[in-house]
Amino acid sequence: RTNVRNGYRLREFDTRAGTLDVAIPKLRSGSYFPDWLLERRRRAERALTTVVATCYLLGVSTRRMEKLVESLGITRLSKSQVSEMAKDLDAQVADFRHRPLDAGPYTFVAADALVLKVREGGRVVGVHALVATGVNADGHREILGLQVTSAEDGAGWLAFFRDLTAR
């Protein structure tokens, strides 16, 4: 043996997602702080951010979100922290919506609209989500585009199809 453990030190580890309780082993000589621990914390923080953002996307309330992260060992998580984590989704959605459509030619394209209720400016309004689905040359179906408009009219569809053809 090169060293002997002498219990644990309890430390709070503050992340953007909240505070975690960490048990760091006490050693009789030297200290325990391996280099791989920092990278691991970053990966764990990204995983936690993804979980919180997914729950936010699925409509989990802030109160339920607090109970969820408490079960994961995080003591504090504010509404602003949840919103900050959900911003990661905005970048992923923007990348998806503006990706090039180079898997074509598409042998079949279907377009449809969904009516959704969303909160906008403190009130609930109805919006239309225009969706285009295509079948590529390999025979696989994929979503080509998604755009939210205030009304399902000719101008909205025209802008949607122009965006698809431009990509």
N, CA, C and O of each residue as an XYZ file, in Angstrom:
668
protein
N       0.836     -1.192      0.000
C       0.000      0.000      0.000
C       0.873      1.246      0.000
O       1.946      1.292      0.603
N       0.373      2.239     -0.694
C       1.118      3.488     -0.717
C       0.507      4.518      0.213
O       1.177      5.477      0.597
N      -0.769      4.336      0.586
C      -1.448      5.311      1.434
C      -2.635      4.647      2.118
O      -3.047      3.552      1.737
N      -3.180      5.313      3.127
C      -4.322      4.792      3.859
C      -5.380      5.876      3.935
O      -5.077      7.047      4.163
N      -6.629      5.468      3.739
C      -7.735      6.407      3.839
C      -8.134      6.617      5.273
O      -7.996      5.725      6.110
N      -8.635      7.811      5.555
C      -9.059      8.133      6.903
C     -10.414      8.850      6.835
O     -10.543      9.978      7.310
N     -11.413      8.202      6.250
C     -12.745      8.781      6.153
C     -12.904      9.680      4.939
O     -12.144      9.595      3.974
N     -13.919     10.551      5.012
C     -14.245     11.440      3.901
C     -14.451     12.864      4.401
O     -14.841     13.083      5.548
N     -14.183     13.830      3.521
C     -14.521     15.227      3.779
C     -15.724     15.546      2.920
O     -15.719     15.278      1.718
N     -16.752     16.112      3.520
C     -17.930     16.504      2.752
C     -17.736     17.925      2.260
O     -17.487     18.833      3.053
N     -17.846     18.116      0.972
C     -17.708     19.431      0.353
C     -18.890     19.681     -0.565
O     -19.456     18.755     -1.146
N     -19.250     20.947     -0.683
C     -20.284     21.330     -1.640
C     -19.601     21.750     -2.924
O     -18.650     22.531     -2.901
N     -20.081     21.238     -4.038
C     -19.530     21.554     -5.351
C     -20.579     22.359     -6.109
O     -21.622     21.831     -6.496
N     -20.290     23.643     -6.319
C     -21.239     24.520     -6.995
C     -21.051     24.439     -8.497
O     -19.947     24.628     -9.006
N     -22.135     24.156     -9.202
C     -22.141     24.148    -10.655
C     -23.189     25.133    -11.125
O     -23.925     25.698    -10.316
N     -23.260     25.343    -12.437
C     -24.303     26.210    -12.971
C     -25.680     25.620    -12.731
O     -26.673     26.346    -12.690
N     -25.743     24.313    -12.574
C     -27.016     23.640    -12.376
C     -27.465     23.649    -10.927
O     -28.643     23.414    -10.654
N     -26.578     23.910    -10.000
C     -26.926     23.892     -8.588
C     -25.763     23.396     -7.757
O     -24.629     23.340     -8.233
N     -26.043     23.036     -6.516
C     -25.002     22.602     -5.592
C     -25.099     21.098     -5.385
O     -26.175     20.564     -5.118
N     -23.955     20.420     -5.513
C     -23.872     18.980     -5.283
C     -23.064     18.724     -4.018
O     -22.105     19.443     -3.739
N     -23.441     17.707     -3.253
C     -22.658     17.277     -2.103
C     -21.677     16.216     -2.563
O     -22.081     15.200     -3.130
N     -20.384     16.443     -2.325
C     -19.332     15.535     -2.764
C     -18.570     15.038     -1.546
O     -18.213     15.823     -0.667
N     -18.319     13.727     -1.495
C     -17.518     13.124     -0.429
C     -16.121     12.869     -0.980
O     -15.938     11.994     -1.827
N     -15.133     13.628     -0.505
C     -13.755     13.503     -0.966
C     -12.991     12.666      0.062
O     -13.002     12.993      1.249
N     -12.328     11.590     -0.378
C     -11.599     10.745      0.575
C     -10.456     11.508      1.235
O      -9.725     12.249      0.578
N     -10.313     11.313      2.562
C      -9.176     11.884      3.294
C      -8.074     10.841      3.302
O      -8.309      9.668      3.594
N      -6.880     11.281      2.979
C      -5.730     10.395      2.990
C      -4.804     10.790      4.132
O      -4.723     11.965      4.490
N      -4.100      9.807      4.709
C      -3.197     10.105      5.813
C      -1.985     10.899      5.345
O      -1.436     11.688      6.114
N      -1.562     10.709      4.118
C      -0.449     11.504      3.582
C      -0.795     11.940      2.161
O      -1.304     11.149      1.367
N      -0.517     13.198      1.851
C      -0.822     13.721      0.528
C      -2.284     14.134      0.417
O      -2.991     14.247      1.418
N      -2.723     14.356     -0.814
C      -4.116     14.728     -1.027
C      -4.671     13.936     -2.198
O      -3.927     13.434     -3.041
N      -5.974     13.837     -2.234
C      -6.659     13.108     -3.291
C      -7.324     14.115     -4.217
O      -8.363     14.682     -3.875
N      -6.736     14.341     -5.382
C      -7.344     15.221     -6.369
C      -6.819     14.842     -7.748
O      -5.970     15.537     -8.305
N      -7.324     13.738     -8.300
C      -6.818     13.308     -9.605
C      -7.266     14.245    -10.731
O      -8.296     14.912    -10.624
N      -6.475     14.287    -11.816
C      -6.765     15.166    -12.942
C      -8.049     14.768    -13.668
O      -8.765     15.640    -14.160
N      -8.353     13.489    -13.744
C      -9.532     13.054    -14.475
C     -10.822     13.505    -13.807
O     -11.885     13.475    -14.428
N     -10.742     13.920    -12.553
C     -11.944     14.329    -11.831
C     -12.558     15.597    -12.411
O     -13.782     15.722    -12.462
N     -11.729     16.532    -12.846
C     -12.260     17.776    -13.410
C     -13.042     17.518    -14.691
O     -14.138     18.052    -14.859
N     -12.501     16.711    -15.593
C     -13.207     16.420    -16.845
C     -14.491     15.653    -16.566
O     -15.504     15.866    -17.233
N     -14.452     14.780    -15.603
C     -15.637     14.006    -15.280
C     -16.750     14.919    -14.763
O     -17.920     14.722    -15.089
N     -16.386     15.908    -13.963
C     -17.397     16.842    -13.465
C     -18.017     17.620    -14.615
O     -19.221     17.878    -14.612
N     -17.211     17.994    -15.593
C     -17.757     18.728    -16.732
C     -18.739     17.870    -17.498
O     -19.791     18.356    -17.913
N     -18.412     16.586    -17.696
C     -19.330     15.696    -18.397
C     -20.601     15.497    -17.595
O     -21.691     15.476    -18.167
N     -20.486     15.351    -16.276
C     -21.661     15.181    -15.431
C     -22.527     16.430    -15.465
O     -23.755     16.339    -15.451
N     -21.894     17.592    -15.508
C     -22.652     18.837    -15.570
C     -23.401     18.951    -16.900
O     -24.548     19.398    -16.939
N     -22.743     18.543    -17.988
C     -23.428     18.567    -19.288
C     -24.594     17.598    -19.303
O     -25.646     17.908    -19.861
N     -24.424     16.417    -18.691
C     -25.504     15.438    -18.637
C     -26.674     15.979    -17.819
O     -27.832     15.815    -18.204
N     -26.375     16.620    -16.696
C     -27.425     17.198    -15.873
C     -28.146     18.318    -16.623
O     -29.370     18.430    -16.549
N     -27.392     19.140    -17.340
C     -27.995     20.210    -18.124
C     -28.920     19.630    -19.181
O     -29.998     20.173    -19.421
N     -28.523     18.548    -19.809
C     -29.357     17.904    -20.819
C     -30.641     17.362    -20.207
O     -31.713     17.496    -20.798
N     -30.546     16.752    -19.031
C     -31.739     16.217    -18.360
C     -32.711     17.342    -18.011
O     -33.911     17.225    -18.259
N     -32.204     18.419    -17.444
C     -33.061     19.536    -17.056
C     -33.690     20.187    -18.293
O     -34.870     20.538    -18.278
N     -32.905     20.349    -19.358
C     -33.433     20.952    -20.580
C     -34.498     20.067    -21.206
O     -35.495     20.576    -21.717
N     -34.310     18.752    -21.177
C     -35.309     17.836    -21.720
C     -36.591     17.891    -20.907
O     -37.681     17.898    -21.478
N     -36.483     17.929    -19.589
C     -37.672     18.049    -18.744
C     -38.399     19.361    -19.022
O     -39.629     19.400    -19.061
N     -37.642     20.423    -19.215
C     -38.225     21.723    -19.544
C     -38.982     21.642    -20.866
O     -40.082     22.178    -20.998
N     -38.379     20.966    -21.838
C     -39.003     20.807    -23.145
C     -40.292     20.001    -23.045
O     -41.259     20.287    -23.750
N     -40.310     19.003    -22.179
C     -41.491     18.155    -22.024
C     -42.577     18.800    -21.170
O     -43.647     18.219    -20.986
N     -42.311     19.997    -20.646
C     -43.332     20.723    -19.908
C     -43.395     20.429    -18.427
O     -44.421     20.683    -17.796
N     -42.329     19.901    -17.853
C     -42.302     19.638    -16.421
C     -42.271     20.988    -15.701
O     -41.482     21.866    -16.049
N     -43.132     21.144    -14.700
C     -43.204     22.418    -13.990
C     -41.940     22.663    -13.168
O     -41.186     21.735    -12.875
N     -41.721     23.929    -12.800
C     -40.526     24.293    -12.041
C     -40.520     23.618    -10.676
O     -39.469     23.188    -10.201
N     -41.678     23.521    -10.047
C     -41.753     22.871     -8.731
C     -41.383     21.396     -8.837
O     -40.639     20.880     -8.003
N     -41.900     20.713     -9.862
C     -41.546     19.306    -10.039
C     -40.070     19.164    -10.416
O     -39.415     18.190    -10.045
N     -39.558     20.149    -11.156
C     -38.150     20.127    -11.531
C     -37.269     20.206    -10.278
O     -36.254     19.515    -10.191
N     -37.652     21.043     -9.311
C     -36.900     21.152     -8.069
C     -36.895     19.832     -7.318
O     -35.862     19.436     -6.779
N     -38.048     19.132     -7.271
C     -38.101     17.834     -6.601
C     -37.245     16.808     -7.327
O     -36.608     15.964     -6.697
N     -37.231     16.883     -8.662
C     -36.426     15.948     -9.445
C     -34.946     16.125     -9.161
O     -34.242     15.142     -8.928
N     -34.463     17.353     -9.175
C     -33.030     17.566     -8.951
C     -32.648     17.329     -7.494
O     -31.503     16.978     -7.211
N     -33.588     17.515     -6.562
C     -33.298     17.161     -5.168
C     -33.069     15.667     -5.037
O     -32.227     15.240     -4.247
N     -33.813     14.853     -5.806
C     -33.597     13.408     -5.763
C     -32.253     13.030     -6.374
O     -31.722     11.958     -6.084
N     -31.688     13.910     -7.229
C     -30.361     13.676     -7.798
C     -29.242     14.179     -6.896
O     -28.068     13.949     -7.189
N     -29.584     14.866     -5.799
C     -28.579     15.329     -4.854
C     -28.238     16.793     -4.968
O     -27.287     17.244     -4.329
N     -28.974     17.558     -5.755
C     -28.716     18.987     -5.909
C     -29.658     19.730     -4.973
O     -30.866     19.491     -4.975
N     -29.100     20.628     -4.175
C     -29.909     21.275     -3.143
C     -30.630     22.514     -3.637
O     -31.744     22.787     -3.191
N     -30.023     23.280     -4.552
C     -30.648     24.520     -5.008
C     -30.666     24.570     -6.527
O     -29.656     24.295     -7.176
N     -31.820     24.922     -7.095
C     -31.953     25.116     -8.531
C     -33.031     26.161     -8.753
O     -34.208     25.914     -8.488
N     -32.631     27.322     -9.238
C     -33.590     28.413     -9.407
C     -34.226     28.371    -10.789
O     -33.778     27.640    -11.673
N     -35.285     29.171    -10.963
C     -35.968     29.248    -12.251
C     -35.039     29.793    -13.325
O     -35.086     29.353    -14.474
N     -34.198     30.747    -12.954
C     -33.278     31.325    -13.939
C     -32.236     30.302    -14.379
O     -31.811     30.319    -15.535
N     -31.818     29.415    -13.485
C     -30.871     28.372    -13.863
C     -31.512     27.391    -14.836
O     -30.863     26.936    -15.778
N     -32.789     27.062    -14.614
C     -33.511     26.175    -15.532
C     -33.610     26.838    -16.897
O     -33.401     26.183    -17.918
N     -33.924     28.121    -16.928
C     -34.018     28.834    -18.203
C     -32.674     28.881    -18.915
O     -32.611     28.760    -20.138
N     -31.608     29.055    -18.158
C     -30.267     29.096    -18.751
C     -29.917     27.753    -19.379
O     -29.325     27.702    -20.457
N     -30.280     26.673    -18.707
C     -30.015     25.347    -19.258
C     -30.864     25.077    -20.486
O     -30.416     24.406    -21.416
N     -32.091     25.594    -20.497
C     -32.975     25.379    -21.641
C     -32.483     26.123    -22.878
O     -32.879     25.786    -23.994
N     -31.633     27.122    -22.703
C     -31.084     27.844    -23.861
C     -30.222     26.934    -24.717
O     -30.052     27.192    -25.908
N     -29.674     25.874    -24.136
C     -28.913     24.909    -24.930
C     -29.790     24.277    -25.998
O     -29.318     23.940    -27.084
N     -31.073     24.117    -25.682
C     -31.990     23.551    -26.664
C     -32.190     24.486    -27.852
O     -32.341     24.024    -28.983
N     -32.193     25.789    -27.608
C     -32.391     26.743    -28.692
C     -31.324     26.594    -29.763
O     -31.627     26.653    -30.955
N     -30.090     26.402    -29.353
C     -29.003     26.233    -30.320
C     -29.164     24.937    -31.109
O     -28.916     24.913    -32.314
N     -29.575     23.866    -30.444
C     -29.775     22.590    -31.131
C     -30.926     22.677    -32.120
O     -30.840     22.134    -33.221
N     -31.999     23.352    -31.740
C     -33.150     23.511    -32.641
C     -32.762     24.366    -33.842
O     -33.152     24.058    -34.968
N     -32.002     25.432    -33.621
C     -31.565     26.289    -34.728
C     -30.678     25.509    -35.699
O     -30.808     25.669    -36.913
N     -29.781     24.670    -35.185
C     -28.947     23.840    -36.053
C     -29.791     22.888    -36.887
O     -29.515     22.686    -38.069
N     -30.824     22.298    -36.275
C     -31.695     21.375    -36.990
C     -32.497     22.100    -38.068
O     -32.633     21.601    -39.185
N     -33.019     23.263    -37.737
C     -33.874     23.986    -38.679
C     -33.109     24.575    -39.853
O     -33.702     24.827    -40.902
N     -31.805     24.801    -39.708
C     -31.026     25.415    -40.776
C     -30.019     24.466    -41.415
O     -29.128     24.903    -42.143
N     -30.157     23.168    -41.146
C     -29.224     22.207    -41.728
C     -29.477     22.071    -43.235
O     -30.610     22.258    -43.681
N     -28.449     21.752    -44.024
C     -28.675     21.560    -45.464
C     -29.424     20.255    -45.727
O     -29.215     19.258    -45.036
N     -30.273     20.273    -46.707
C     -31.051     19.090    -47.078
C     -30.341     18.397    -48.239
O     -30.779     18.491    -49.386
N     -29.251     17.706    -47.940
C     -28.457     17.086    -48.984
C     -28.634     15.573    -49.073
O     -27.874     14.912    -49.782
N     -29.610     15.013    -48.376
C     -29.863     13.573    -48.436
C     -30.836     13.234    -49.563
O     -31.245     12.081    -49.701
N     -31.202     14.208    -50.352
C     -32.169     14.030    -51.438
C     -31.549     13.345    -52.627
O     -30.377     12.976    -52.554
N     -32.244     13.157    -53.692
C     -33.574     13.724    -53.946
C     -34.644     13.009    -53.128
O     -34.539     11.819    -52.832
N     -35.651     13.753    -52.780
C     -36.750     13.225    -51.986
C     -37.851     12.762    -52.927
O     -38.396     13.546    -53.704
N     -38.169     11.468    -52.843
C     -39.158     10.894    -53.763
C     -40.576     11.224    -53.359
O     -41.486     11.179    -54.187
N     -40.777     11.559    -52.081
C     -42.116     11.875    -51.599
C     -41.979     12.928    -50.506
O     -41.139     12.793    -49.616
N     -42.792     13.967    -50.566
C     -42.791     15.017    -49.557
C     -44.227     15.247    -49.111
O     -45.119     15.425    -49.941
N     -44.451     15.244    -47.804
C     -45.773     15.524    -47.236
C     -45.661     16.742    -46.339
O     -44.714     16.864    -45.562
N     -46.623     17.639    -46.445
C     -46.643     18.844    -45.614
C     -47.953     18.890    -44.854
O     -49.011     18.569    -45.396
N     -47.876     19.290    -43.596
C     -49.061     19.360    -42.756
C     -48.852     20.456    -41.724
O     -47.741     20.951    -41.537
N     -49.933     20.824    -41.060
C     -49.867     21.842    -40.013
C     -50.513     21.306    -38.748
O     -51.526     20.608    -38.802
N     -49.923     21.637    -37.619
C     -50.457     21.284    -36.309
C     -50.828     22.570    -35.589
O     -50.081     23.547    -35.631
N     -51.977     22.572    -34.931
C     -52.379     23.729    -34.138
C     -51.977     23.445    -32.695
O     -52.369     22.435    -32.111
N     -51.181     24.363    -32.130
C     -50.672     24.200    -30.771
C     -51.027     25.407    -29.928
O     -51.153     26.518    -30.445
N     -51.186     25.195    -28.644
C     -51.381     26.290    -27.688
C     -50.039     26.552    -27.013
O     -49.413     25.638    -26.476
N     -49.600     27.823    -27.046
C     -48.323     28.188    -26.427
C     -48.514     29.439    -25.587
O     -49.439     30.221    -25.807
N     -47.607     29.616    -24.606
C     -47.607     30.847    -23.817
C     -46.777     31.878    -24.549
O     -45.636     31.616    -24.929
N     -47.346     33.038    -24.745
C     -46.652     34.103    -25.447
C     -47.046     35.417    -24.817
O     -48.211     35.814    -24.863
N     -46.075     36.095    -24.228
C     -46.362     37.376    -23.606
C     -47.313     37.278    -22.423
O     -48.097     38.199    -22.193
N     -47.265     36.193    -21.672
C     -48.107     36.045    -20.491
C     -49.511     35.538    -20.762
O     -50.323     35.465    -19.841
N     -49.818     35.185    -22.009
C     -51.148     34.641    -22.307
C     -51.005     33.438    -23.232
O     -49.963     33.250    -23.861
N     -52.046     32.635    -23.311
C     -52.023     31.439    -24.140
C     -52.654     31.776    -25.491
O     -53.776     32.277    -25.562
N     -51.908     31.491    -26.559
C     -52.394     31.756    -27.913
C     -52.236     30.497    -28.750
O     -51.432     29.621    -28.432
N     -53.009     30.420    -29.818
C     -52.899     29.309    -30.750
C     -51.942     29.658    -31.882
O     -52.052     30.726    -32.485
N     -51.006     28.761    -32.169
C     -50.079     28.940    -33.280
C     -50.151     27.699    -34.170
O     -50.683     26.661    -33.778
N     -49.606     27.836    -35.364
C     -49.605     26.731    -36.314
C     -48.162     26.315    -36.571
O     -47.322     27.143    -36.923
N     -47.883     25.037    -36.395
C     -46.554     24.488    -36.682
C     -46.633     23.798    -38.033
O     -47.317     22.786    -38.184
N     -45.925     24.353    -39.020
C     -45.890     23.779    -40.359
C     -44.759     22.762    -40.403
O     -43.618     23.077    -40.066
N     -45.079     21.535    -40.822
C     -44.120     20.442    -40.819
C     -44.062     19.822    -42.208
O     -45.097     19.565    -42.824
N     -42.842     19.582    -42.701
C     -42.640     18.874    -43.964
C     -41.827     17.618    -43.694
O     -40.774     17.673    -43.058
N     -42.322     16.487    -44.183
C     -41.658     15.200    -44.031
C     -41.366     14.656    -45.420
O     -42.209     14.739    -46.313
N     -40.180     14.103    -45.604
C     -39.815     13.568    -46.915
C     -39.227     12.183    -46.813
O     -38.740     11.770    -45.761
N     -39.282     11.463    -47.941
C     -38.659     10.147    -48.047
C     -37.465     10.307    -48.982
O     -37.619     10.689    -50.142
N     -36.260     10.007    -48.458
C     -35.059     10.214    -49.265
C     -34.821      9.045    -50.213
O     -35.623      8.114    -50.273
N     -33.727      9.098    -50.945
C     -33.424      8.083    -51.952
C     -33.207      6.705    -51.336
O     -33.413      5.695    -52.009
N     -32.794      6.642    -50.063
C     -32.594      5.362    -49.381
C     -33.894      4.758    -48.874
O     -33.907      3.622    -48.399
N     -34.991      5.507    -48.970
C     -36.276      5.024    -48.484
C     -36.537      5.339    -47.031
O     -37.505      4.841    -46.456
N     -35.688      6.162    -46.417
C     -35.873      6.535    -45.018
C     -36.638      7.850    -44.928
O     -36.419      8.770    -45.716
N     -37.530      7.917    -43.961
C     -38.330      9.118    -43.749
C     -37.573     10.060    -42.821
O     -36.950      9.620    -41.854
N     -37.628     11.352    -43.117
C     -37.008     12.337    -42.240
C     -37.812     13.630    -42.271
O     -38.487     13.947    -43.250
N     -37.716     14.359    -41.176
C     -38.388     15.648    -41.090
C     -37.511     16.660    -41.804
O     -36.346     16.842    -41.451
N     -38.073     17.317    -42.811
C     -37.316     18.270    -43.605
C     -37.313     19.654    -42.983
O     -36.304     20.358    -43.023
N     -38.435     20.042    -42.412
C     -38.489     21.376    -41.842
C     -39.649     21.545    -40.896
O     -40.621     20.789    -40.925
N     -39.527     22.557    -40.050
C     -40.553     22.904    -39.078
C     -40.515     24.413    -38.905
O     -39.456     24.999    -38.681
N     -41.674     25.028    -39.011
C     -41.747     26.471    -38.842
C     -43.045     26.811    -38.126
O     -44.095     26.241    -38.422
N     -42.967     27.734    -37.189
C     -44.135     28.152    -36.418
C     -44.631     29.482    -36.979
O     -43.866     30.435    -37.123
N     -45.927     29.527    -37.293
C     -46.538     30.753    -37.809
C     -47.776     31.075    -36.985
O     -48.307     30.222    -36.274
N     -48.221     32.314    -37.091
C     -49.406     32.723    -36.332
C     -50.694     32.273    -37.010
O     -51.720     32.133    -36.345
N     -50.659     32.042    -38.326
C     -51.858     31.599    -39.045
C     -51.447     30.661    -40.171
O     -50.355     30.776    -40.727
N     -52.331     29.740    -40.494
C     -52.081     28.818    -41.595
C     -52.649     29.447    -42.871
O     -53.757     29.128    -43.303
N     -51.866     30.340    -43.456
C     -52.330     31.041    -44.653
C     -51.302     30.875    -45.771
O     -50.259     30.251    -45.579
N     -51.604     31.432    -46.925
C     -50.734     31.286    -48.085
C     -49.361     31.888    -47.878
O     -48.368     31.326    -48.340
N     -49.280     33.021    -47.194
C     -47.989     33.663    -46.969
C     -47.088     32.805    -46.081
O     -45.886     32.714    -46.330
N     -47.651     32.179    -45.054
C     -46.875     31.311    -44.169
C     -46.341     30.088    -44.895
O     -45.175     29.724    -44.741
N     -47.211     29.447    -45.697
C     -46.783     28.280    -46.452
C     -45.734     28.657    -47.498
O     -44.776     27.914    -47.711
N     -45.910     29.804    -48.148
C     -44.949     30.244    -49.166
C     -43.565     30.472    -48.552
O     -42.560     30.045    -49.120
N     -43.507     31.130    -47.415
C     -42.229     31.356    -46.733
C     -41.604     30.033    -46.297
O     -40.387     29.859    -46.366
N     -42.446     29.105    -45.846
C     -41.955     27.800    -45.400
C     -41.338     27.021    -46.565
O     -40.239     26.482    -46.438
N     -42.041     26.963    -47.696
C     -41.525     26.219    -48.845
C     -40.311     26.907    -49.470
O     -39.425     26.227    -49.987
N     -40.251     28.220    -49.435
C     -39.062     28.924    -49.941
C     -37.842     28.605    -49.090
O     -36.738     28.455    -49.612
N     -38.043     28.500    -47.766
C     -36.949     28.128    -46.885
C     -36.460     26.713    -47.186
O     -35.256     26.459    -47.199
N     -37.396     25.795    -47.427
C     -37.013     24.412    -47.743
C     -36.233     24.342    -49.049
O     -35.206     23.667    -49.116
N     -36.701     25.028    -50.085
C     -36.008     24.964    -51.374
C     -34.648     25.655    -51.302
O     -33.719     25.246    -51.999
N     -34.514     26.679    -50.485
C     -33.216     27.352    -50.334
C     -32.192     26.445    -49.660
O     -31.001     26.514    -49.963
N     -32.650     25.606    -48.757
C     -31.725     24.704    -48.070
C     -31.400     23.520    -48.938
O     -30.634     22.647    -48.530
